[in-house]
Structure formats: C-alpha cells, structure tokens
Amino acid sequence: MTYAVTIPYCYVWLTKGYENRGVLFKHYVESYVKRTYPEMELVKIQGMKAIVRRREE
C-alpha cells in the first residue's frame, strides 16, 4: 500500500538556481522521508507529493 506525503514547499526555493536542481530536490525529499517517516521508503515523486510505502523487513 502506498501513501502520498506532502513535500515541504521550501525545497522548491532552496534548490532554485542550482545546475542539478532535480537531483538536489530528490535528495532533499529522500532525506525528509527518511528522517520524518523512518518506517517508510520513497517510491516516487509526483508533483509536490512523495509517494511512499512501508519498508519491508
């Protein structure tokens, strides 16, 4: 089962102007999910939503 988590909007302006903006944005989102929802893993990014699922152990 997947869930949609809202990505903090500040990541948009934090990455503004960087050459590899998409890579940096994805790194920020991965770190956000890892720290805020440690039981979840990032599946993909859709717009300003991170699609996550529960980690399998």
OpenMM code with the backbone's topology and positions (N, CA, C; nanometers):
from openmm import Vec3, app, unit

residues = "MET THR TYR ALA VAL THR ILE PRO TYR CYS TYR VAL TRP LEU THR LYS GLY TYR GLU ASN ARG GLY VAL LEU PHE LYS HIS TYR VAL GLU SER TYR VAL LYS ARG THR TYR PRO GLU MET GLU LEU VAL LYS ILE GLN GLY MET LYS ALA ILE VAL ARG ARG ARG GLU GLU".split()
positions = [
    Vec3(0.0845, -0.1179, 0.0000),
    Vec3(0.0000, 0.0000, 0.0000),
    Vec3(0.0889, 0.1240, 0.0000),
    Vec3(0.0529, 0.2207, -0.0812),
    Vec3(0.1305, 0.3449, -0.0885),
    Vec3(0.0519, 0.4607, -0.0278),
    Vec3(0.1259, 0.5609, 0.0140),
    Vec3(0.0682, 0.6811, 0.0739),
    Vec3(0.1303, 0.8026, 0.0066),
    Vec3(0.0569, 0.9128, 0.0041),
    Vec3(0.1075, 1.0388, -0.0501),
    Vec3(0.1385, 1.1337, 0.0653),
    Vec3(0.2606, 1.1816, 0.0682),
    Vec3(0.3069, 1.2738, 0.1719),
    Vec3(0.3397, 1.4065, 0.1047),
    Vec3(0.2915, 1.5149, 0.1592),
    Vec3(0.3182, 1.6472, 0.1021),
    Vec3(0.4645, 1.6853, 0.1262),
    Vec3(0.5291, 1.7311, 0.0201),
    Vec3(0.6681, 1.7756, 0.0280),
    Vec3(0.6688, 1.9218, 0.0723),
    Vec3(0.7541, 1.9577, 0.1696),
    Vec3(0.7604, 2.0977, 0.2124),
    Vec3(0.7956, 2.1904, 0.0953),
    Vec3(0.7199, 2.2971, 0.0793),
    Vec3(0.7380, 2.3880, -0.0334),
    Vec3(0.8746, 2.4560, -0.0320),
    Vec3(0.9349, 2.4685, 0.0850),
    Vec3(1.0646, 2.5375, 0.0934),
    Vec3(1.1714, 2.4679, 0.0098),
    Vec3(1.1543, 2.3396, -0.0221),
    Vec3(1.2523, 2.2686, -0.1041),
    Vec3(1.2564, 2.3239, -0.2463),
    Vec3(1.1480, 2.3842, -0.2905),
    Vec3(1.1453, 2.4442, -0.4246),
    Vec3(1.2404, 2.5632, -0.4297),
    Vec3(1.2281, 2.6546, -0.3337),
    Vec3(1.3145, 2.7721, -0.3395),
    Vec3(1.4545, 2.7439, -0.2869),
    Vec3(1.4732, 2.6398, -0.2061),
    Vec3(1.6083, 2.6034, -0.1620),
    Vec3(1.6934, 2.5529, -0.2784),
    Vec3(1.6297, 2.4905, -0.3769),
    Vec3(1.7038, 2.4348, -0.4900),
    Vec3(1.7089, 2.5283, -0.6104),
    Vec3(1.6429, 2.6419, -0.6017),
    Vec3(1.6382, 2.7360, -0.7138),
    Vec3(1.7787, 2.7846, -0.7504),
    Vec3(1.8085, 2.7776, -0.8794),
    Vec3(1.9361, 2.8291, -0.9273),
    Vec3(2.0473, 2.7254, -0.9350),
    Vec3(2.0258, 2.6056, -0.8862),
    Vec3(2.1291, 2.5022, -0.8925),
    Vec3(2.1278, 2.4342, -1.0286),
    Vec3(2.2462, 2.3983, -1.0758),
    Vec3(2.2592, 2.3347, -1.2058),
    Vec3(2.1876, 2.2002, -1.2095),
    Vec3(2.2048, 2.1208, -1.1080),
    Vec3(2.1414, 1.9888, -1.0975),
    Vec3(2.0247, 1.9954, -0.9996),
    Vec3(1.9327, 2.0844, -1.0258),
    Vec3(1.8215, 2.1104, -0.9354),
    Vec3(1.7379, 1.9854, -0.9063),
    Vec3(1.7077, 1.9060, -1.0093),
    Vec3(1.6263, 1.7862, -0.9907),
    Vec3(1.6919, 1.6849, -0.8991),
    Vec3(1.8210, 1.6672, -0.9150),
    Vec3(1.8960, 1.5722, -0.8318),
    Vec3(1.8962, 1.6195, -0.6865),
    Vec3(1.9234, 1.7480, -0.6663),
    Vec3(1.9246, 1.8044, -0.5315),
    Vec3(1.7867, 1.7965, -0.4670),
    Vec3(1.6816, 1.8281, -0.5432),
    Vec3(1.5448, 1.8219, -0.4918),
    Vec3(1.5117, 1.6795, -0.4468),
    Vec3(1.5455, 1.5810, -0.5300),
    Vec3(1.5190, 1.4411, -0.4947),
    Vec3(1.5945, 1.4020, -0.3684),
    Vec3(1.7183, 1.4470, -0.3566),
    Vec3(1.7972, 1.4175, -0.2365),
    Vec3(1.7307, 1.4765, -0.1125),
    Vec3(1.6821, 1.6002, -0.1222),
    Vec3(1.6129, 1.6636, -0.0097),
    Vec3(1.4881, 1.5840, 0.0287),
    Vec3(1.4119, 1.5413, -0.0704),
    Vec3(1.2889, 1.4667, -0.0435),
    Vec3(1.3209, 1.3308, 0.0190),
    Vec3(1.4204, 1.2616, -0.0337),
    Vec3(1.4606, 1.1325, 0.0240),
    Vec3(1.5017, 1.1490, 0.1698),
    Vec3(1.5785, 1.2519, 0.1986),
    Vec3(1.6221, 1.2783, 0.3357),
    Vec3(1.5051, 1.3137, 0.4263),
    Vec3(1.4111, 1.3926, 0.3738),
    Vec3(1.2920, 1.4303, 0.4502),
    Vec3(1.2100, 1.3072, 0.4888),
    Vec3(1.1873, 1.2188, 0.3928),
    Vec3(1.1092, 1.0978, 0.4193),
    Vec3(1.1823, 1.0097, 0.5197),
    Vec3(1.3120, 0.9950, 0.5014),
    Vec3(1.3915, 0.9086, 0.5899),
    Vec3(1.3888, 0.9587, 0.7346),
    Vec3(1.3968, 1.0899, 0.7516),
    Vec3(1.4012, 1.1466, 0.8870),
    Vec3(1.2619, 1.1570, 0.9503),
    Vec3(1.1623, 1.1953, 0.8712),
    Vec3(1.0283, 1.2191, 0.9247),
    Vec3(0.9449, 1.0922, 0.9358),
    Vec3(0.9636, 1.0028, 0.8404),
    Vec3(0.8887, 0.8766, 0.8373),
    Vec3(0.9873, 0.7603, 0.8246),
    Vec3(1.0599, 0.7271, 0.9312),
    Vec3(1.1653, 0.6250, 0.9207),
    Vec3(1.1149, 0.4864, 0.8819),
    Vec3(0.9870, 0.4603, 0.9011),
    Vec3(0.9307, 0.3297, 0.8663),
    Vec3(0.8892, 0.3224, 0.7191),
    Vec3(0.9046, 0.4337, 0.6460),
    Vec3(0.8634, 0.4410, 0.5061),
    Vec3(0.9839, 0.4545, 0.4142),
    Vec3(0.9624, 0.4217, 0.2853),
    Vec3(1.0643, 0.4433, 0.1836),
    Vec3(1.0009, 0.5154, 0.0656),
    Vec3(1.0797, 0.5982, -0.0015),
    Vec3(1.0319, 0.6749, -0.1156),
    Vec3(1.0165, 0.5850, -0.2376),
    Vec3(0.8995, 0.5918, -0.3013),
    Vec3(0.8742, 0.5175, -0.4242),
    Vec3(0.8972, 0.6098, -0.5435),
    Vec3(0.8322, 0.7273, -0.5413),
    Vec3(0.8491, 0.8264, -0.6474),
    Vec3(0.7995, 0.9616, -0.5998),
    Vec3(0.8274, 1.0622, -0.6810),
    Vec3(0.7807, 1.1981, -0.6541),
    Vec3(0.6817, 1.2333, -0.7637),
    Vec3(0.5628, 1.2786, -0.7227),
    Vec3(0.4583, 1.3224, -0.8165),
    Vec3(0.4184, 1.4634, -0.7785),
    Vec3(0.4621, 1.5588, -0.8581),
    Vec3(0.4318, 1.6980, -0.8251),
    Vec3(0.4952, 1.7335, -0.6920),
    Vec3(0.4150, 1.7804, -0.5995),
    Vec3(0.4652, 1.8136, -0.4660),
    Vec3(0.4227, 1.7085, -0.3633),
    Vec3(0.4090, 1.5855, -0.4079),
    Vec3(0.3764, 1.4727, -0.3199),
    Vec3(0.4861, 1.3672, -0.3325),
    Vec3(0.5255, 1.3120, -0.2205),
    Vec3(0.6174, 1.1988, -0.2190),
    Vec3(0.5315, 1.0742, -0.1998),
    Vec3(0.5417, 0.9820, -0.2919),
    Vec3(0.4692, 0.8561, -0.2813),
    Vec3(0.5598, 0.7597, -0.2054),
    Vec3(0.5108, 0.7123, -0.0917),
    Vec3(0.5917, 0.6280, -0.0032),
    Vec3(0.5184, 0.4979, 0.0266),
    Vec3(0.5950, 0.3987, 0.0717),
    Vec3(0.5353, 0.2737, 0.1174),
    Vec3(0.6133, 0.2261, 0.2383),
    Vec3(0.5498, 0.1427, 0.3162),
    Vec3(0.6119, 0.0885, 0.4364),
    Vec3(0.7286, -0.0009, 0.3972),
    Vec3(0.8407, 0.0141, 0.4701),
    Vec3(0.9592, -0.0675, 0.4433),
    Vec3(0.9300, -0.2135, 0.4750),
    Vec3(0.9814, -0.2994, 0.3924),
    Vec3(0.9681, -0.4435, 0.4178),
    Vec3(1.0916, -0.4901, 0.4921),
    Vec3(1.0708, -0.5611, 0.6007),
    Vec3(1.1863, -0.6087, 0.6800),
    Vec3(1.1892, -0.7567, 0.6893),
] * unit.nanometer
topology = app.Topology()
chain = topology.addChain("A")
for resn in residues:
    res = topology.addResidue(resn, chain)
    for name in ("N", "CA", "C"):
        topology.addAtom(name, app.Element.getBySymbol(name[0]), res)
